Amino acid sequence: MRTLDGTVRFPPMPPGADAVLLAKCPVRDVLDRIGDKWSVLILKNLEEGPRRFGALRRMIGDISQRMLTQTLRDLQRDGLILRTVYPTVPPSVDYRLTKLGVSLMDPLEHLVQWSDRNHKKVHEARLTFDRSAPGVLSGHQ
């Protein structure tokens, strides 16, 4: 729900809300996909044009073949990328952004820029938290 000043406010979940209610939330549904690290990296690499599987894997570096395959399928399923198979021997395949995927690039770029500008602050905050709250992360207090 949007307030008068333009901010978005989410209604409180009713007591006892179950997974079905949470699954129907459009914000959670979309952010689950684009919020994972592999999707963002793949989308950013496709921003400059079509890429083949091997090129994406080399550009990302530390992603497994299985994870890249699954993430590409998920992005295709969500309508963000298009997979094109060319009738060559052997068949060649490339991936490219759809119109919907392209429409995501501007907001995603803002997030990437914010991450780049604030990474040091986030890292410092984590170190400060870890030093000042010993045992919190491991479940001991």
CNS distance restraints for C-alpha pairs under 8 A (distance, minus, plus):
assign (resid   1 and name CA) (resid   8 and name CA) 5.69 0.50 0.50
assign (resid   1 and name CA) (resid   9 and name CA) 5.33 0.50 0.50
assign (resid   1 and name CA) (resid  10 and name CA) 5.97 0.50 0.50
assign (resid   1 and name CA) (resid  11 and name CA) 7.19 0.50 0.50
assign (resid   2 and name CA) (resid   6 and name CA) 5.77 0.50 0.50
assign (resid   2 and name CA) (resid   7 and name CA) 5.62 0.50 0.50
assign (resid   2 and name CA) (resid   8 and name CA) 4.47 0.50 0.50
assign (resid   2 and name CA) (resid   9 and name CA) 6.01 0.50 0.50
assign (resid   3 and name CA) (resid   7 and name CA) 5.51 0.50 0.50
assign (resid   3 and name CA) (resid   8 and name CA) 6.25 0.50 0.50
assign (resid   3 and name CA) (resid   9 and name CA) 6.85 0.50 0.50
assign (resid  13 and name CA) (resid  17 and name CA) 6.31 0.50 0.50
assign (resid  17 and name CA) (resid  21 and name CA) 6.30 0.50 0.50
assign (resid  17 and name CA) (resid  22 and name CA) 7.62 0.50 0.50
assign (resid  18 and name CA) (resid  22 and name CA) 6.73 0.50 0.50
assign (resid  19 and name CA) (resid  23 and name CA) 5.98 0.50 0.50
assign (resid  20 and name CA) (resid  24 and name CA) 6.51 0.50 0.50
assign (resid  21 and name CA) (resid  25 and name CA) 7.01 0.50 0.50
assign (resid  22 and name CA) (resid  28 and name CA) 7.61 0.50 0.50
assign (resid  23 and name CA) (resid  28 and name CA) 7.34 0.50 0.50
assign (resid  23 and name CA) (resid  29 and name CA) 6.59 0.50 0.50
assign (resid  24 and name CA) (resid  29 and name CA) 7.28 0.50 0.50
assign (resid  25 and name CA) (resid  29 and name CA) 6.10 0.50 0.50
assign (resid  26 and name CA) (resid  30 and name CA) 6.18 0.50 0.50
assign (resid  27 and name CA) (resid  31 and name CA) 5.96 0.50 0.50
assign (resid  28 and name CA) (resid  32 and name CA) 5.82 0.50 0.50
assign (resid  29 and name CA) (resid  33 and name CA) 7.15 0.50 0.50
assign (resid  30 and name CA) (resid  34 and name CA) 6.52 0.50 0.50
assign (resid  31 and name CA) (resid  35 and name CA) 5.00 0.50 0.50
assign (resid  32 and name CA) (resid  36 and name CA) 6.77 0.50 0.50
assign (resid  33 and name CA) (resid  39 and name CA) 6.95 0.50 0.50
assign (resid  33 and name CA) (resid  74 and name CA) 7.74 0.50 0.50
assign (resid  33 and name CA) (resid  75 and name CA) 7.62 0.50 0.50
assign (resid  34 and name CA) (resid  39 and name CA) 5.64 0.50 0.50
assign (resid  34 and name CA) (resid  40 and name CA) 6.10 0.50 0.50
assign (resid  35 and name CA) (resid  39 and name CA) 7.26 0.50 0.50
assign (resid  35 and name CA) (resid  40 and name CA) 7.11 0.50 0.50
assign (resid  36 and name CA) (resid  40 and name CA) 6.73 0.50 0.50
assign (resid  37 and name CA) (resid  41 and name CA) 6.38 0.50 0.50
assign (resid  38 and name CA) (resid  42 and name CA) 6.09 0.50 0.50
assign (resid  38 and name CA) (resid  63 and name CA) 7.69 0.50 0.50
assign (resid  38 and name CA) (resid  68 and name CA) 7.67 0.50 0.50
assign (resid  38 and name CA) (resid  71 and name CA) 6.98 0.50 0.50
assign (resid  39 and name CA) (resid  43 and name CA) 6.01 0.50 0.50
assign (resid  39 and name CA) (resid  71 and name CA) 6.41 0.50 0.50
assign (resid  39 and name CA) (resid  72 and name CA) 7.93 0.50 0.50
assign (resid  39 and name CA) (resid  75 and name CA) 7.31 0.50 0.50
assign (resid  40 and name CA) (resid  44 and name CA) 6.06 0.50 0.50
assign (resid  40 and name CA) (resid 108 and name CA) 7.85 0.50 0.50
assign (resid  41 and name CA) (resid  45 and name CA) 6.17 0.50 0.50
assign (resid  41 and name CA) (resid  60 and name CA) 6.90 0.50 0.50
assign (resid  42 and name CA) (resid  46 and name CA) 6.24 0.50 0.50
assign (resid  42 and name CA) (resid  56 and name CA) 7.07 0.50 0.50
assign (resid  42 and name CA) (resid  60 and name CA) 7.56 0.50 0.50
assign (resid  42 and name CA) (resid  72 and name CA) 7.98 0.50 0.50
assign (resid  43 and name CA) (resid  47 and name CA) 6.21 0.50 0.50
assign (resid  43 and name CA) (resid  97 and name CA) 7.44 0.50 0.50
assign (resid  43 and name CA) (resid 101 and name CA) 7.67 0.50 0.50
assign (resid  43 and name CA) (resid 105 and name CA) 7.91 0.50 0.50
assign (resid  44 and name CA) (resid  48 and name CA) 7.87 0.50 0.50
assign (resid  44 and name CA) (resid 105 and name CA) 7.60 0.50 0.50
assign (resid  45 and name CA) (resid  49 and name CA) 7.96 0.50 0.50
assign (resid  45 and name CA) (resid  51 and name CA) 7.98 0.50 0.50
assign (resid  45 and name CA) (resid  56 and name CA) 7.10 0.50 0.50
assign (resid  45 and name CA) (resid  59 and name CA) 7.50 0.50 0.50
assign (resid  46 and name CA) (resid  50 and name CA) 5.90 0.50 0.50
assign (resid  46 and name CA) (resid  51 and name CA) 6.41 0.50 0.50
assign (resid  46 and name CA) (resid  95 and name CA) 7.45 0.50 0.50
assign (resid  46 and name CA) (resid  96 and name CA) 5.86 0.50 0.50
assign (resid  46 and name CA) (resid  97 and name CA) 6.29 0.50 0.50
assign (resid  47 and name CA) (resid  96 and name CA) 7.94 0.50 0.50
assign (resid  47 and name CA) (resid  97 and name CA) 6.90 0.50 0.50
assign (resid  47 and name CA) (resid 102 and name CA) 7.36 0.50 0.50
assign (resid  47 and name CA) (resid 105 and name CA) 7.36 0.50 0.50
assign (resid  49 and name CA) (resid  96 and name CA) 6.31 0.50 0.50
assign (resid  49 and name CA) (resid  97 and name CA) 7.70 0.50 0.50
assign (resid  50 and name CA) (resid  94 and name CA) 6.11 0.50 0.50
assign (resid  50 and name CA) (resid  95 and name CA) 5.36 0.50 0.50
assign (resid  50 and name CA) (resid  96 and name CA) 4.43 0.50 0.50
assign (resid  50 and name CA) (resid  97 and name CA) 7.53 0.50 0.50
assign (resid  51 and name CA) (resid  55 and name CA) 6.15 0.50 0.50
assign (resid  51 and name CA) (resid  56 and name CA) 6.33 0.50 0.50
assign (resid  51 and name CA) (resid  94 and name CA) 5.34 0.50 0.50
assign (resid  51 and name CA) (resid  95 and name CA) 5.42 0.50 0.50
assign (resid  51 and name CA) (resid  96 and name CA) 6.65 0.50 0.50
assign (resid  52 and name CA) (resid  56 and name CA) 6.33 0.50 0.50
assign (resid  52 and name CA) (resid  92 and name CA) 7.92 0.50 0.50
assign (resid  52 and name CA) (resid  93 and name CA) 6.07 0.50 0.50
assign (resid  52 and name CA) (resid  94 and name CA) 4.35 0.50 0.50
assign (resid  52 and name CA) (resid  95 and name CA) 6.18 0.50 0.50
assign (resid  53 and name CA) (resid  57 and name CA) 6.23 0.50 0.50
assign (resid  53 and name CA) (resid  93 and name CA) 7.35 0.50 0.50
assign (resid  53 and name CA) (resid  94 and name CA) 6.70 0.50 0.50
assign (resid  53 and name CA) (resid  95 and name CA) 7.54 0.50 0.50
assign (resid  54 and name CA) (resid  58 and name CA) 6.20 0.50 0.50
assign (resid  55 and name CA) (resid  59 and name CA) 6.07 0.50 0.50
assign (resid  56 and name CA) (resid  60 and name CA) 6.12 0.50 0.50
assign (resid  57 and name CA) (resid  61 and name CA) 5.83 0.50 0.50
assign (resid  57 and name CA) (resid  62 and name CA) 7.91 0.50 0.50
assign (resid  57 and name CA) (resid  63 and name CA) 6.66 0.50 0.50
assign (resid  57 and name CA) (resid  64 and name CA) 7.87 0.50 0.50
assign (resid  57 and name CA) (resid  65 and name CA) 7.40 0.50 0.50
assign (resid  57 and name CA) (resid  68 and name CA) 7.21 0.50 0.50
assign (resid  63 and name CA) (resid  67 and name CA) 6.38 0.50 0.50
assign (resid  63 and name CA) (resid  68 and name CA) 6.31 0.50 0.50
assign (resid  64 and name CA) (resid  68 and name CA) 6.14 0.50 0.50
assign (resid  65 and name CA) (resid  69 and name CA) 6.09 0.50 0.50
assign (resid  66 and name CA) (resid  70 and name CA) 6.20 0.50 0.50
assign (resid  67 and name CA) (resid  71 and name CA) 5.99 0.50 0.50
assign (resid  68 and name CA) (resid  72 and name CA) 6.02 0.50 0.50
assign (resid  69 and name CA) (resid  73 and name CA) 6.26 0.50 0.50
assign (resid  70 and name CA) (resid  74 and name CA) 6.19 0.50 0.50
assign (resid  71 and name CA) (resid  75 and name CA) 6.11 0.50 0.50
assign (resid  72 and name CA) (resid  76 and name CA) 6.05 0.50 0.50
assign (resid  72 and name CA) (resid  81 and name CA) 7.75 0.50 0.50
assign (resid  73 and name CA) (resid  77 and name CA) 6.00 0.50 0.50
assign (resid  74 and name CA) (resid  78 and name CA) 6.19 0.50 0.50
assign (resid  75 and name CA) (resid  79 and name CA) 6.37 0.50 0.50
assign (resid  75 and name CA) (resid  80 and name CA) 5.36 0.50 0.50
assign (resid  75 and name CA) (resid  81 and name CA) 5.80 0.50 0.50
assign (resid  76 and name CA) (resid  80 and name CA) 5.77 0.50 0.50
assign (resid  76 and name CA) (resid  81 and name CA) 4.82 0.50 0.50
assign (resid  76 and name CA) (resid  82 and name CA) 5.83 0.50 0.50
assign (resid  76 and name CA) (resid  83 and name CA) 7.10 0.50 0.50
assign (resid  79 and name CA) (resid  98 and name CA) 6.88 0.50 0.50
assign (resid  79 and name CA) (resid 100 and name CA) 6.69 0.50 0.50
assign (resid  79 and name CA) (resid 101 and name CA) 7.24 0.50 0.50
assign (resid  80 and name CA) (resid  97 and name CA) 5.96 0.50 0.50
assign (resid  80 and name CA) (resid  98 and name CA) 5.45 0.50 0.50
assign (resid  80 and name CA) (resid  99 and name CA) 7.56 0.50 0.50
assign (resid  80 and name CA) (resid 100 and name CA) 5.53 0.50 0.50
assign (resid  80 and name CA) (resid 101 and name CA) 4.10 0.50 0.50
assign (resid  80 and name CA) (resid 102 and name CA) 7.81 0.50 0.50
assign (resid  81 and name CA) (resid  95 and name CA) 6.50 0.50 0.50
assign (resid  81 and name CA) (resid  96 and name CA) 5.41 0.50 0.50
assign (resid  81 and name CA) (resid  97 and name CA) 4.34 0.50 0.50
assign (resid  81 and name CA) (resid  98 and name CA) 5.05 0.50 0.50
assign (resid  81 and name CA) (resid 101 and name CA) 6.19 0.50 0.50
assign (resid  82 and name CA) (resid  95 and name CA) 5.58 0.50 0.50
assign (resid  82 and name CA) (resid  96 and name CA) 5.35 0.50 0.50
assign (resid  82 and name CA) (resid  97 and name CA) 6.13 0.50 0.50
assign (resid  82 and name CA) (resid  98 and name CA) 5.98 0.50 0.50
assign (resid  83 and name CA) (resid  93 and name CA) 6.85 0.50 0.50
assign (resid  83 and name CA) (resid  94 and name CA) 5.86 0.50 0.50
assign (resid  83 and name CA) (resid  95 and name CA) 4.68 0.50 0.50
assign (resid  83 and name CA) (resid  96 and name CA) 6.81 0.50 0.50
assign (resid  84 and name CA) (resid  93 and name CA) 5.48 0.50 0.50
assign (resid  84 and name CA) (resid  94 and name CA) 5.43 0.50 0.50
assign (resid  84 and name CA) (resid  95 and name CA) 6.38 0.50 0.50
assign (resid  85 and name CA) (resid  91 and name CA) 6.62 0.50 0.50
assign (resid  85 and name CA) (resid  92 and name CA) 5.80 0.50 0.50
assign (resid  85 and name CA) (resid  93 and name CA) 4.41 0.50 0.50
assign (resid  85 and name CA) (resid  94 and name CA) 6.76 0.50 0.50
assign (resid  86 and name CA) (resid  91 and name CA) 5.72 0.50 0.50
assign (resid  86 and name CA) (resid  92 and name CA) 5.23 0.50 0.50
assign (resid  86 and name CA) (resid  93 and name CA) 6.05 0.50 0.50
assign (resid  87 and name CA) (resid  91 and name CA) 5.39 0.50 0.50
assign (resid  87 and name CA) (resid  92 and name CA) 7.13 0.50 0.50
assign (resid  88 and name CA) (resid  92 and name CA) 6.25 0.50 0.50
assign (resid  97 and name CA) (resid 101 and name CA) 5.03 0.50 0.50
assign (resid  97 and name CA) (resid 102 and name CA) 5.93 0.50 0.50
assign (resid  98 and name CA) (resid 102 and name CA) 6.14 0.50 0.50
assign (resid  99 and name CA) (resid 103 and name CA) 6.20 0.50 0.50
assign (resid 100 and name CA) (resid 104 and name CA) 6.61 0.50 0.50
assign (resid 101 and name CA) (resid 105 and name CA) 6.83 0.50 0.50
assign (resid 102 and name CA) (resid 106 and name CA) 7.95 0.50 0.50
assign (resid 104 and name CA) (resid 108 and name CA) 6.05 0.50 0.50
assign (resid 105 and name CA) (resid 109 and name CA) 5.83 0.50 0.50
assign (resid 106 and name CA) (resid 110 and name CA) 6.53 0.50 0.50
assign (resid 107 and name CA) (resid 111 and name CA) 6.56 0.50 0.50
assign (resid 108 and name CA) (resid 112 and name CA) 6.20 0.50 0.50
assign (resid 109 and name CA) (resid 113 and name CA) 6.05 0.50 0.50
assign (resid 110 and name CA) (resid 114 and name CA) 6.07 0.50 0.50
assign (resid 111 and name CA) (resid 115 and name CA) 6.06 0.50 0.50
assign (resid 112 and name CA) (resid 116 and name CA) 6.17 0.50 0.50
assign (resid 113 and name CA) (resid 117 and name CA) 6.12 0.50 0.50
assign (resid 114 and name CA) (resid 118 and name CA) 5.97 0.50 0.50
assign (resid 115 and name CA) (resid 119 and name CA) 5.48 0.50 0.50
assign (resid 118 and name CA) (resid 122 and name CA) 6.22 0.50 0.50
assign (resid 119 and name CA) (resid 123 and name CA) 6.05 0.50 0.50
assign (resid 120 and name CA) (resid 124 and name CA) 6.07 0.50 0.50
assign (resid 121 and name CA) (resid 125 and name CA) 6.06 0.50 0.50
assign (resid 122 and name CA) (resid 126 and name CA) 6.22 0.50 0.50
assign (resid 123 and name CA) (resid 127 and name CA) 6.35 0.50 0.50
assign (resid 124 and name CA) (resid 128 and name CA) 6.13 0.50 0.50
assign (resid 125 and name CA) (resid 129 and name CA) 6.04 0.50 0.50
assign (resid 126 and name CA) (resid 130 and name CA) 6.02 0.50 0.50
assign (resid 127 and name CA) (resid 131 and name CA) 6.14 0.50 0.50
assign (resid 128 and name CA) (resid 132 and name CA) 6.09 0.50 0.50
assign (resid 129 and name CA) (resid 133 and name CA) 5.82 0.50 0.50
assign (resid 130 and name CA) (resid 134 and name CA) 6.20 0.50 0.50
assign (resid 130 and name CA) (resid 137 and name CA) 7.92 0.50 0.50
assign (resid 134 and name CA) (resid 141 and name CA) 7.35 0.50 0.50
assign (resid 135 and name CA) (resid 139 and name CA) 6.03 0.50 0.50
assign (resid 135 and name CA) (resid 140 and name CA) 4.56 0.50 0.50
assign (resid 135 and name CA) (resid 141 and name CA) 5.40 0.50 0.50
assign (resid 136 and name CA) (resid 140 and name CA) 5.64 0.50 0.50
assign (resid 136 and name CA) (resid 141 and name CA) 5.85 0.50 0.50
